[in-house]
């Protein structure tokens, strides 16, 4: 009988607050902060410091978990957000329900930036494949692809209410795209290195770009007006009409100027706040520079003051009267050409400094009355911080840190009853509930490399990099004692089988045996645990790992010289040496029956040895990088290994076969621990996450898993298939080229196959129906039985069902793979489908795509002309009918809106706010006039005092 095994699957991942691959973003309400957590998106309640929701991709596909690389929130809605992933896919989420609304596939490289337009109807995405794709969020479909950049797209910004798009790239150029004509209208150079970020202020006056250069570059934005003219909506006054006529009508951006940055690091992110009065420049370091953006009146006053100071300096320098007259004449001319420069508008307010490198920033859309803005930072040590920015100072208001480690998870240990999980890192120990993933305790400690729970689970022992043993009281979360155990790092710590002590191995060449003892606390009635060294086994090289056989007969010690030495526990007498690994053994474990010992090495191999004679049963090339931990499942010969290749592997040590490969971690996996009953295991990684993998009741067979792995390899090699491998390499795209938005995936190929299959089955059914009608005509009254596969549907409805199942975004690529003969069959059914009002949009899309694809063949085929003429008449009428219905509904909605407005006091509230706004503007103007009058009086007084002798 064929042996079956039970499958292990990813059940939970916890410990990650904010991963480094993606940006953070506030939602529209400003209450929640969206932070990337590897393949998930965490929705954090900033005020409470808790994760309110986690947006997790569905686990239908058992492929590797794909990291989130970019996040964007819809500006006009508080519930919709978009997340871009490392495989180029984009997911649209409903944040309130926590569900994925749709998945959009279009990019071949990781998504680097996502930007919504103001209304949230359009989404622009940039990627490492150098392309920009524009998506219709409501229709859940890709509109078109913009090509032209020679390197990855780093940032995007919408202009003119979404009519234009500006893209920045690592190829050092800015491109302005007209989305109506789908063409590149302007290419802007100037930066000497990659452009990393751009942003437009909410008033659409300025666009700012940042790179590795020492300055920020600013551009003024030219807006299109409905009457065909164009004006430059800038802070500076345009006095020369000729210059504006000479300007190129296609130019949307004009260089305004530059300002020098304080930091020497490259710019990582540039963002304006919602009101547009602050600009944050985050560099690839520990600082964020905050600039104050002055409005038009303030910047003009500042420019005038600058010119007046310049005039005063020149006057003070001139001695000769004739020279003075000349300078007066020059400065009068200068006064006419008073220009607002970049330093007049953008003024450095302050610099925010963090303790660690900053990964991303986000302004809160809601500002408290006591501060100018609220800024959130994500740091590269798995931490979120929120700062309140005032005009004079910046204060840290909160930080989210307790739910995760600041550094790699170096060891994980489960308690004897598997109800507690302990993890160690460079400066803390955390106690978790492994079933819920909640952090119960955080205890400061040294750099913990290994750990264990003391029997009874009241205490735990940590072995540190400095050579100390730290004894921790689990219930109170206090370190009760620190014992100086070794002179170098403690690499391994294991229980003795009797439960009365443990063994430690260190790089100081010693293996030490310890016993548990209790001591009374001086001045108190309580006692606490301590340990004492009872025996020492000296070795001739660094000890990397130690393992003790379950019956307590042998102890195995892995050394830096690539060997494993086995001794008798009671006498320390030498028993065996296990030779064979080419690099040091990093981990090992002994099976529960004491028959097998498995060793994992930096040479990427697992070796299974018999502990009776020390013979190597099998050497397996297990991982693509060093094997970091290996553990047997209790009372079995099944084992789990983890490695630096990010994989967890499940093995049968009797058959020497790989059973399962568990993918999920995004960086090196350092450690693993298996529950007492073997129903779950826990792994810790360099990506700061702890993952739990549960054993399910689903059985699997070895041969089936091998076939699945071969299929996955074939699917992964889809783009490199034989028919594509020897085609000429794709040339660089022409300037501003447009292409199809979607991409070929396994889903689109499967959808094409299902449509072709449906067409064939329907053709057979139509043939049978025709034959039956013929028989009826001849007088044979045979009963007609429809094909059971068609589920009682008519041939037309059956094909429509197959077509409707195709995802909206994949329809174009699915139809692209249809042969011409099948495309003709599909066109013949469109007339019947168009009578269904719900399917008019789908019918129009199919007709448009097929006509674009097969235009030449359709025109050349005489038999298709009547069909095309019929479709033209029918579809135009159907689309007009749908348009009229939508128009009628919109008009009705407007009427209802007006009725509701007439019954409420909302217009009066609006009028009141407008009145207050007008009054504030008038008061500002009055202040400005008073300032200018004061300045004039001062100047007159100065002239009387200083220049009286000249006139005499």
Order of alpha helices (4+ residues) and beta strands (2+ residues): beta-beta-beta-beta-beta-beta-beta-beta-beta-beta-beta-beta-beta-beta-beta-beta-beta-beta-beta-beta-beta-alpha-beta-beta-beta-beta-alpha-alpha-alpha-beta-beta-beta-beta-beta-beta-beta-beta-beta-beta-beta-beta-beta-beta-beta-beta-beta-beta-beta-beta-beta-beta-beta-beta-beta-beta-beta-beta-beta-beta-beta-beta-alpha-alpha-beta-alpha-alpha-alpha-alpha-alpha-alpha-alpha-alpha-alpha
